Amino acid sequence: MNLVDWFNKGMTPEEYISSMEKHKESLQTILQKFEVPAGDEALLANLKDEELRVIVLTEDWCGDAMVNVPILLKIAEKSGIEVRMLLRDQNLELMDQYLTNGTSRAIPIFIFIDKEGNERAVWGPRADSVQQYVDEQRSKLPSKEDETFAEKQSEMYSQMMQRYVTDSTVWDEVYSSIKNRLQ
């Protein structure tokens, strides 16, 4: 399948959000609170002129998708980018073309295509600064053989999700990262 076929196969954002079971409320909170910064009107107008579309590889259990997808949806709303969502685990043929570091099925992945269906840009799964934060948090975990590993990892994920939902600087970093990829 080509990228237009993948796009056409996807759910609308509304369909995806209504189907969510894990992070729906958190995603909606970010969607309600985040605003595209003033001063980017020229960039958004240029994106509108390009008539871009975006394929989002995601899963509702993914905390990174929970924070990144609403930022993308706000950008899309302001710039007229049409969005379609594909569940990673049901679309591995496409996912495996966009592996992180050539090995990881990390999500979300945003595949921006032009009006002819050509790939224009790819973003994901995290902004660089968020990746640094995640790496720092992971470095504090005990080894996987440690009997407390699962508990400590669960605590780490809980703290990260809390930060993703409440810390607007994370949202701003994600926005800047996506914006820079599209410029």
RARAKA-V405170 format. One record per run of one state. SS is the DSSP state (H for helix, E for strand, - for the rest). FROM is the first residue (numbers start at 0). TO is the last residue. If there is no record, write none. Layout:
ss->SS from->FROM to->TO
ss->SS from->FROM to->TO
This chain:
ss->- from->0 to->1
ss->H from->2 to->8
ss->- from->9 to->9
ss->E from->10 to->10
ss->- from->11 to->11
ss->H from->12 to->18
ss->- from->19 to->22
ss->H from->23 to->32
ss->- from->33 to->39
ss->H from->40 to->49
ss->- from->50 to->51
ss->E from->52 to->57
ss->- from->58 to->61
ss->H from->62 to->78
ss->- from->79 to->80
ss->E from->81 to->86
ss->H from->87 to->89
ss->- from->90 to->90
ss->H from->91 to->94
ss->- from->95 to->98
ss->E from->99 to->99
ss->- from->100 to->102
ss->E from->103 to->103
ss->- from->104 to->107
ss->E from->108 to->112
ss->- from->113 to->117
ss->E from->118 to->123
ss->- from->124 to->126
ss->H from->127 to->138
ss->- from->139 to->147
ss->H from->148 to->165
ss->- from->166 to->166
ss->H from->167 to->181
ss->- from->182 to->182
